[in-house]
Amino acid sequence: MMGRKRHSSLRSSKEDMEAVRHSPQTPQTQSAAYRLAFADEEFMTSEDLRGVRFQLEYLKIESRLREANVNSTVVLFGGARIPEPGKPAWAAKTDEARKNLEANSIYYDEARRFAQLASLTSKATEFTEYVVATGGGPGVMEAGNRGAADVGAPSIGYKIVLPHEQAPNTYVTPQFSFNFHYFATRKIHFLMRAKVVAIFPGGFGTMDEFFEALTLIQTGRMDRIPLLLFGKKFWSRVLNLEALAEEGTISPDDFKLFSFVDTADEAWEIVRKTYNLPSIEHRA
């Protein structure tokens, strides 16, 4: 849809916006009532148009990805606070938290390596399949976009407006640097093209994203895809999923819906076998 050109004998909306902008300055033309509806910020952000904004936020991203022929993605979720190895843990509030975050910086490197492997596979498809997608922020997200950039591949950043993250990381491909107001539409875009979801250590947001994907797969609302939990020691400590099975609220078979992994190479081997992909070495 974006950039599509076709003949029309009718005036365009841009032409009318420009005409209104240059209208004579009168009380009538300066009234909010006179503004073109789609150019009226107050109207477009009103409570009555919330449903329209949902649609617009979905459609803008969908149009751009379709135009770029992006058919599938490899999604990386993980903590914004996890630093690059050797860098300080900027968000740590205690010495213990700082120590743990810096220890978990190994997952920055694993996310970067995993994104490199995915992007080399994507390169073989002319970047139509297995395109790396992250939340566009710092930490693990930065590592994912950086890994794609390392091998000359584009990557997606699904950013959302947050008070403590002012801008996307600098490794996101600019034409795929999206910004959201609604978590709901952002989640749709994360998963609707996902062939792989990799979950790295993180906080509430990462857990939310993991359980969203897990629930959709468990209930059959989403195809069974590789759902990879990086860091068995971390996740076994912070999530007692075995207790849910013991209490009977999930089935023991539900543990088959995801895989624990510790390294990018181990994780990509699961992906490679799932989709019968050639090895990276054969693609050089």
C-alpha positions as CSV (number, residue, x, y, z in Angstrom):
1,M,0.0,0.0,0.0
2,M,2.8,2.5,0.9
3,G,4.1,4.2,-2.2
4,R,1.5,2.6,-4.5
5,K,0.8,4.8,-7.5
6,R,-2.2,4.7,-9.8
7,H,-4.1,7.2,-12.0
8,S,-6.9,9.1,-10.4
9,S,-8.9,12.1,-11.7
10,L,-9.8,13.0,-8.1
11,R,-7.9,15.4,-6.0
12,S,-5.7,13.8,-3.4
13,S,-6.0,14.2,0.4
14,K,-2.5,15.8,0.4
15,E,-3.7,18.4,-2.1
16,D,-6.7,19.3,0.0
17,M,-4.6,19.4,3.2
18,E,-2.3,21.9,1.4
19,A,-5.2,23.9,0.2
20,V,-6.7,24.2,3.7
21,R,-3.3,25.1,5.1
22,H,-3.2,28.2,2.8
23,S,-6.9,29.2,3.3
24,P,-7.5,32.8,4.3
25,Q,-7.2,33.4,8.0
26,T,-10.8,33.9,9.2
27,P,-12.6,32.8,12.3
28,Q,-14.3,30.1,10.3
29,T,-11.1,28.6,8.8
30,Q,-9.3,28.8,12.2
31,S,-12.1,26.8,13.9
32,A,-11.4,23.1,14.8
33,A,-14.7,22.2,13.1
34,Y,-13.1,23.3,9.7
35,R,-10.1,21.0,9.9
36,L,-10.2,18.0,7.6
37,A,-11.1,15.0,9.8
38,F,-7.9,13.0,9.1
39,A,-5.7,16.1,9.7
40,D,-7.4,17.0,13.0
41,E,-5.1,15.8,15.7
42,E,-7.6,16.5,18.5
43,F,-10.2,14.5,16.7
44,M,-7.9,11.7,15.7
45,T,-6.7,11.2,19.3
46,S,-10.2,11.4,20.8
47,E,-11.7,8.6,22.8
48,D,-14.3,7.9,20.1
49,L,-11.6,7.1,17.6
50,R,-9.7,4.5,19.7
51,G,-10.8,1.7,17.4
52,V,-9.7,3.6,14.3
53,R,-6.3,4.2,15.9
54,F,-6.0,0.4,16.6
55,Q,-6.7,-0.2,12.9
56,L,-4.2,2.5,11.7
57,E,-1.5,1.2,14.0
58,Y,-2.0,-2.3,12.7
59,L,-2.3,-1.3,9.0
60,K,0.7,1.0,8.8
61,I,3.2,-1.7,9.9
62,E,1.4,-4.4,7.9
63,S,1.6,-2.3,4.7
64,R,5.3,-1.6,5.0
65,L,6.2,-5.2,5.7
66,R,4.1,-6.5,2.9
67,E,5.7,-3.9,0.5
68,A,9.1,-5.2,1.6
69,N,8.0,-8.8,1.1
70,V,8.8,-9.8,4.7
71,N,7.0,-13.1,5.0
72,S,8.4,-14.5,8.3
73,T,10.4,-13.4,11.3
74,V,12.7,-14.7,14.0
75,V,11.6,-12.9,17.2
76,L,13.9,-12.2,20.1
77,F,12.5,-11.2,23.4
78,G,14.6,-10.3,26.4
79,G,15.6,-7.9,29.1
80,A,16.3,-4.2,28.3
81,R,18.5,-4.0,31.4
82,I,21.0,-6.8,30.4
83,P,24.2,-5.0,29.4
84,E,26.8,-5.8,26.7
85,P,29.7,-7.7,28.3
86,G,32.1,-5.3,29.8
87,K,29.6,-2.5,30.0
88,P,28.0,-1.3,33.4
89,A,24.5,-2.5,34.3
90,W,22.9,1.0,34.1
91,A,19.6,-0.1,35.6
92,A,20.9,-1.9,38.7
93,K,19.6,-0.5,42.0
94,T,21.7,-2.8,44.3
95,D,25.1,-4.4,44.2
96,E,23.5,-7.8,44.0
97,A,21.4,-6.7,41.0
98,R,24.4,-5.2,39.3
99,K,26.4,-8.4,39.8
100,N,23.6,-10.6,38.4
101,L,22.9,-8.3,35.4
102,E,26.5,-8.3,34.5
103,A,26.7,-12.1,34.9
104,N,23.7,-12.3,32.6
105,S,25.5,-10.2,30.0
106,I,26.5,-13.5,28.4
107,Y,23.0,-13.6,26.9
108,Y,23.7,-10.3,25.1
109,D,26.4,-12.2,23.1
110,E,24.2,-15.3,22.6
111,A,21.3,-13.1,21.3
112,R,23.7,-11.3,19.0
113,R,25.1,-14.7,17.7
114,F,21.5,-16.1,17.3
115,A,20.5,-13.1,15.3
116,Q,23.6,-13.5,13.1
117,L,22.6,-17.1,12.4
118,A,19.0,-16.2,11.6
119,S,20.1,-13.3,9.4
120,L,22.5,-15.5,7.4
121,T,19.5,-17.8,6.7
122,S,17.4,-14.7,5.9
123,K,20.1,-13.5,3.4
124,A,19.7,-16.7,1.4
125,T,16.0,-15.8,1.0
126,E,16.8,-12.2,-0.1
127,F,15.5,-11.2,3.4
128,T,11.9,-12.3,2.8
129,E,12.1,-15.1,5.5
130,Y,13.6,-15.4,9.0
131,V,14.0,-11.6,9.4
132,V,15.1,-10.7,12.9
133,A,12.6,-8.8,14.9
134,T,12.9,-7.3,18.4
135,G,11.2,-4.8,20.6
136,G,13.7,-2.2,19.3
137,G,15.1,-1.1,22.7
138,P,18.4,-1.7,24.6
139,G,19.8,-4.8,26.1
140,V,18.9,-8.1,24.5
141,M,16.8,-6.2,21.9
142,E,19.9,-4.2,20.9
143,A,21.9,-7.4,20.6
144,G,19.4,-8.9,18.2
145,N,19.3,-6.0,15.9
146,R,23.1,-5.7,16.2
147,G,23.6,-9.3,15.2
148,A,21.6,-8.7,12.0
149,A,23.6,-5.6,11.2
150,D,26.8,-7.6,11.7
151,V,26.1,-9.7,8.7
152,G,24.6,-6.9,6.6
153,A,21.0,-7.9,7.1
154,P,17.9,-5.7,7.8
155,S,16.0,-6.2,11.1
156,I,12.8,-5.0,12.6
157,G,12.3,-3.0,15.7
158,Y,8.8,-2.9,17.2
159,K,9.3,-0.1,19.6
160,I,6.6,1.2,22.0
161,V,6.5,4.6,23.7
162,L,7.9,4.2,27.2
163,P,9.1,6.9,29.6
164,H,12.5,5.2,30.2
165,E,13.3,4.3,26.6
166,Q,13.3,7.4,24.5
167,A,14.5,6.1,21.2
168,P,15.1,2.8,19.4
169,N,18.6,1.3,19.4
170,T,20.8,2.4,16.6
171,Y,21.0,-1.1,14.9
172,V,17.4,-1.2,13.9
173,T,17.0,-0.8,10.1
174,P,15.4,2.7,9.8
175,Q,12.6,1.7,7.4
176,F,11.7,-1.1,9.8
177,S,11.8,1.1,12.9
178,F,8.2,1.1,14.0
179,N,6.7,2.8,17.0
180,F,3.5,1.8,18.9
181,H,1.1,3.3,21.3
182,Y,-0.9,0.1,21.9
183,F,0.7,-3.0,23.4
184,A,-2.1,-5.1,21.8
185,T,-1.3,-4.2,18.2
186,R,2.4,-4.5,18.9
187,K,1.9,-8.1,20.2
188,I,-0.1,-9.0,17.0
189,H,2.8,-7.9,14.8
190,F,5.4,-9.7,17.0
191,L,3.7,-13.0,16.5
192,M,1.7,-13.0,13.2
193,R,4.9,-13.6,11.1
194,A,7.0,-15.5,13.7
195,K,8.5,-18.7,12.7
196,V,10.8,-18.7,15.8
197,V,10.4,-17.1,19.2
198,A,13.5,-16.9,21.3
199,I,13.1,-15.8,24.9
200,F,16.2,-14.5,26.8
201,P,16.3,-13.6,30.5
202,G,14.2,-10.6,31.2
203,G,11.5,-9.1,33.5
204,F,7.8,-8.6,33.4
205,G,7.7,-7.6,29.8
206,T,9.7,-10.7,28.7
207,M,7.5,-13.0,30.8
208,D,4.4,-11.4,29.3
209,E,5.6,-12.0,25.8
210,F,6.6,-15.6,26.6
211,F,3.3,-16.5,28.1
212,E,1.4,-14.8,25.3
213,A,3.2,-17.0,22.7
214,L,2.9,-20.1,24.9
215,T,-0.8,-19.6,25.5
216,L,-1.5,-19.1,21.8
217,I,0.4,-22.3,20.9
218,Q,-1.1,-24.3,23.8
219,T,-4.7,-23.3,22.8
220,G,-4.1,-24.0,19.1
221,R,-4.5,-20.3,18.2
222,M,-0.9,-20.3,16.8
223,D,1.1,-22.9,14.9
224,R,3.6,-24.9,16.8
225,I,6.9,-23.2,16.2
226,P,10.3,-23.3,18.0
227,L,9.8,-21.5,21.3
228,L,13.3,-21.3,22.8
229,L,14.0,-20.3,26.4
230,F,17.6,-19.2,26.7
231,G,19.2,-19.9,30.1
232,K,17.7,-23.0,31.9
233,K,19.3,-22.0,35.2
234,F,17.7,-18.5,35.0
235,W,14.2,-19.6,34.0
236,S,14.2,-22.6,36.4
237,R,14.9,-20.2,39.2
238,V,12.4,-17.5,38.4
239,L,9.5,-19.7,37.1
240,N,8.3,-22.8,38.9
241,L,6.4,-24.3,36.0
242,E,6.7,-27.7,37.5
243,A,4.4,-26.6,40.3
244,L,1.7,-25.8,37.8
245,A,1.8,-29.4,36.5
246,E,1.8,-30.7,40.1
247,E,-1.2,-28.6,40.9
248,G,-2.9,-29.9,37.7
249,T,-3.4,-26.5,36.1
250,I,-1.3,-27.4,33.1
251,S,-0.6,-30.7,31.5
252,P,2.9,-32.4,31.8
253,D,2.8,-32.5,28.0
254,D,2.8,-28.7,27.9
255,F,6.5,-28.8,28.7
256,K,7.0,-30.1,25.2
257,L,5.7,-26.7,23.8
258,F,9.1,-25.0,24.5
259,S,12.8,-25.9,24.7
260,F,15.5,-24.8,27.1
261,V,18.7,-23.8,25.4
262,D,21.9,-22.2,26.6
263,T,23.7,-21.2,23.4
264,A,22.8,-19.7,20.1
265,D,24.2,-22.6,18.1
266,E,22.2,-25.1,20.2
267,A,19.1,-23.0,19.6
268,W,19.6,-22.6,15.9
269,E,20.1,-26.3,15.5
270,I,16.6,-26.8,16.8
271,V,15.3,-24.3,14.2
272,R,17.3,-25.8,11.4
273,K,15.9,-29.3,12.1
274,T,12.4,-28.0,12.5
275,Y,12.4,-26.3,9.1
276,N,14.9,-28.6,7.4
277,L,17.3,-25.8,6.7
278,P,20.8,-26.3,5.3
279,S,23.6,-25.6,7.7
280,I,25.1,-22.1,7.8
281,E,28.5,-23.4,6.6
282,H,26.9,-24.7,3.4
283,R,25.5,-21.2,2.8
284,A,28.7,-19.2,2.9
